[in-house]
Amino acid sequence: MNIAVLGAGAVGTAVADLAGDYGHTVTALADSSSAVVDADGIDVADALAAKRADEPLGDATPDDALEAAYDVLVEATPTTLGDAQPGFGHVARALERDRHVVLANKGPVAERFGEVRELEAESAGTVRFEATVGGAMPVLSTIEDFDSDQITAVRGVLNGTANFILTRMGAEGLGYEHVLAEAQDLGVAEADPTFDVDGTDAALKCVIVANVLADDREYTLEDAEVQGIEDIPGSALELATEDARTIRLIGEVTPAGEVRVGPRLVPEHGTLAVTGTENIVQLETEHAGRLNVSGRGAGGPETATAVLADVGRLPEL
């Protein structure tokens, strides 16, 4: 397949870098201000070198990349809330051209899921978005394989930054601010970690799962009950340990269709007590019991593997 990649952050650049290993050709790569476009395939190494040097990717514009020759648009621009722009607009333009879309950007399917599905229905293109939930973990494809009607509930640890912080607080008896600074120094937390620590990132992922499971309604972030980890004192983790438990930021889609994210007590050595940046999702099924899917929930190459797996699932246009 010929791929155009919008977004040249960690995920977008990893998709461009790894696409050849999966047998695909990158015909366009764009960041917020520049792009490189070649219908025969761009020189990915040169483009990535320019990006690392803080130089323009090429002489083209992001709009040129949208209008380039491609079979699949990979939308890897930053997630935005509310109107989910510009990502939603990029999705719309690709589908209007009867092209496929693979999303790493959560916004369009967390905030405007119904509209995305309507546009898809009117297009020869298909929309896939495995990478929006759990990075490299095959959460959505597992739901798809089982059939969403067979999944009764979903819960899990869906944010590596928050999990790293809670793991360190519990293991070392350190305070939240101290561990957050450590996480930022290590590159585990962003300079502005708000979406991770206030539960928004995990909630967006749960909203996407809820949309996939739902038959009769559409979910957005406004439908989620969300609490973060910023106000958890170290003493709470110490008390939990005395009772052979620990605290994790758990996101869930309940059997009643509720979306909730918040700190929860879990058994210290239980399945949900994953450590560090590890993520886990538990799927409750109608006939097969509980399934656990765990792994790296973020990271450029890790998330790129989910994007490229989705590309491989697309039909030929």
TILUMSE-127169 format. One record per residue (C-alpha): z, y negated, x negated. Coordinates in steps of 0.001 Angstrom, whole numbers, padded with zeros to 6 digits, always signed. Layout:
ZYX/...
END
This chain:
+000000+000000+000000/-000534-003623-001016/+002734-005540-000845/+003542-009251-000655/+007145-010073-001543/+008773-013234-000189/+011995-013987-002021/+012443-013665-005757/+016174-013102-005982/+017775-009860-007150/+016243-007751-004366/+012771-009315-004277/+012287-009127-008026/+013536-005525-008078/+011045-004592-005339/+008211-006176-007338/+009387-004453-010527/+009713-000987-008959/+006747-001040-006559/+004354+000488-009096/+006678+003453-009585/+006222+004205-005882/+002439+003902-006040/+002161+000432-004485/+000430-002752-005654/+002090-006179-005495/-000509-008741-004451/+001860-011697-004019/+005346-012741-005088/+006947-015975-003926/+010214-017822-004339/+011192-020951-002397/+008809-023271-004266/+006038-021294-005968/+004067-018069-005831/+001624-015907-007712/-001185-014307-005703/-003945-011868-006720/-005730-009575-004273/-006234-007043-007074/-002541-007047-008011/-000427-009603-009828/+000927-009137-013341/+004496-008399-012285/+005905-008512-015815/+004495-012004-016397/+005783-013229-013037/+009279-011896-013682/+009306-013399-017172/+008426-016779-015652/+011255-016372-013136/+013778-015567-015873/+012633-018673-017773/+013109-020850-014654/+009388-021572-014592/+007072-021460-011543/+005953-017946-010647/+002376-019166-010558/+000058-021889-009285/+000152-020776-005634/+002564-021780-002857/+004827-019607-000695/+002427-020296+002177/-000404-018864+000077/+001638-015706-000368/+002085-015376+003402/-001676-015609+003872/-002536-013287+000971/-004195-009885+001221/-001454-007326+001861/-000569-004378+004080/+003189-004974+004009/+005236-008161+003878/+008617-007601+002217/+010930-010314+003540/+013700-010718+000951/+014630-014384+001373/+018334-015259+001842/+019929-014371+005180/+020454-017324+007501/+022278-017435+010823/+021395-018904+014198/+017614-019268+014327/+017246-016967+011273/+014668-019253+009723/+012593-019201+007631/+012760-015405+007651/+011959-015034+011343/+008907-017250+010990/+007669-015127+008094/+008054-011987+010207/+006162-013598+013079/+003257-014688+010890/+002838-011259+009322/+002912-009486+012690/+000427-011970+014131/-001909-010848+011324/-001272-007210+012330/+000570-006511+009082/+003677-004417+008559/+007036-006031+007745/+009946-004557+005772/+013136-006609+005850/+015910-006973+003322/+016877-010219+005090/+019429-009462+007834/+018899-012658+009848/+015877-011763+012007/+017288-008408+013187/+020883-009609+013500/+020165-012877+015314/+016736-012456+016999/+016318-008720+017399/+014715-008852+020839/+012102-011368+019730/+011257-009301+016664/+010733-006232+018835/+008541-008202+021257/+006359-009458+018405/+006147-005948+016999/+005028-004577+020369/+002128-007049+020414/+001068-006228+016836/-000611-003362+015036/+002148-003788+012443/+005543-002087+012305/+008928-003582+011396/+011439-001606+009335/+014800-002771+007986/+016758+000042+006309/+017818-002270+003474/+019711-004602+005831/+022564-002111+006298/+024221-000462+003327/+021815-001127+000466/+020636+002209-000914/+022498+004187+001771/+020182+005747+004403/+022220+004596+007390/+019491+003476+009789/+017086+006264+008893/+019849+008805+009545/+020429+007253+012974/+016675+007350+013554/+016443+011014+012539/+019270+011973+014884/+018045+009697+017712/+020239+006731+018565/+021260+008350+021871/+023061+011044+019863/+025228+008556+017925/+028404+007670+019824/+030152+005377+017318/+029773+003958+013826/+032435+002687+011429/+032744+002063+007737/+033267-000072+004666/+030193-002258+004506/+030905-004933+001923/+031371-004148-001755/+032884-007496-002715/+035660-007262-000149/+036272-003646-001073/+036527-004455-004782/+039080-007163-004050/+041223-004934-001821/+041014-002065-004320/+042225-004253-007177/+044958-005858-005098/+046265-002441-004107/+046007-000817-007537/+047412-003651-009616/+049655-005502-007172/+047651-008691-007749/+047184-011589-005344/+043961-012355-003488/+043047-015538-005410/+043576-013867-008783/+041379-010877-007906/+038696-013075-006333/+038414-015059-009575/+038157-011786-011495/+035418-010556-009162/+033475-013782-009673/+033802-013481-013457/+032438-009924-013259/+029561-010928-010997/+030898-008768-008151/+031524-011865-006018/+029234-014844-005520/+030269-018350-006524/+030604-018911-002770/+031927-015572-001486/+032549-016766+002077/+030193-014357+003893/+031720-011413+002038/+035424-012168+002342/+035450-013633+005851/+033781-010530+007289/+030437-012143+008204/+028293-009881+006005/+029890-006709+007364/+029610-008067+010902/+025884-008751+010520/+025363-005159+009428/+027352-003874+012402/+025373-006112+014755/+022135-004624+013407/+023492-001099+013977/+024558-002084+017498/+021055-003382+018212/+019542-000114+017028/+021930+001897+019214/+021730-000286+022325/+019449+000490+025248/+020261-002337+027618/+021393-005393+025644/+020867-007407+022485/+023637-008265+020032/+024055-011282+017765/+026877-012361+015483/+028458-014196+018416/+029138-010814+020043/+031235-009599+017108/+035001-009877+016747/+035457-010751+013071/+038469-011139+010771/+038272-011376+006992/+040579-010524+004090/+041461-014006+002801/+044962-014018+004308/+046074-010525+003285/+049095-010803+000958/+049588-008404-001902/+052852-007334-000259/+050911-005885+002689/+049094-003505+000354/+052362-002572-001351/+053949-001726+002006/+050896+000287+002989/+051123+002293-000249/+054727+003206+000504/+053434+004851+003676/+050559+006630+001838/+048051+004218+003298/+045906+001355+002101/+043916-001511+003625/+040149-001665+003904/+037795-004098+005646/+036349-001863+008357/+033336-002648+010502/+032717-000643+013637/+030508-000238+016666/+032684+001428+019300/+031650+003899+022017/+031985+001001+024477/+029467-001017+022476/+031979-003437+020969/+031351-004802+017466/+034488-005396+015409/+035244-006164+011769/+038683-006594+010262/+041319-005268+007834/+042561-001846+008901/+045162+000580+007618/+043556+003831+006467/+044983+006935+004729/+045298+006235+000997/+043253+009298+000068/+041160+009396+003223/+037403+009217+003503/+037347+005508+004311/+039484+004579+001286/+036480+004215-001031/+037181+002182-004144/+035521-000619-006075/+032148-001712-004727/+031460+001634-003058/+030466+001608+000628/+030745+004310+003273/+029545+004662+006850/+030788+007271+009311/+028488+008248+012175/+030056+009998+015159/+027432+012262+016731/+027178+013947+020097/+026697+017460+018773/+027034+017458+014971/+030474+015921+014587/+031112+013232+012003/+028608+012411+009268/+029564+010412+006187/+026992+008386+004268/+028285+006750+001100/+026911+005021-001967/+026062+001635-003383/+025808-000849-000584/+024293-003700-002585/+022510-004564-005825/+018917-005416-006628/+017491-002025-007680/+019680-000159-005187/+018533-002237-002216/+014947-002209-003494/+014948+001594-003209/+015708+001254+000514/+012918-001313+000903/+010413+000908-000873/+011543+003964+001091/+010725+002003+004242/+007311+001102+002851/+006705+004807+002329/+007512+005503+005997/+004884+003075+007300/+001622+004289+008815/-001705+003248+007355/-003152+000187+009069/
END
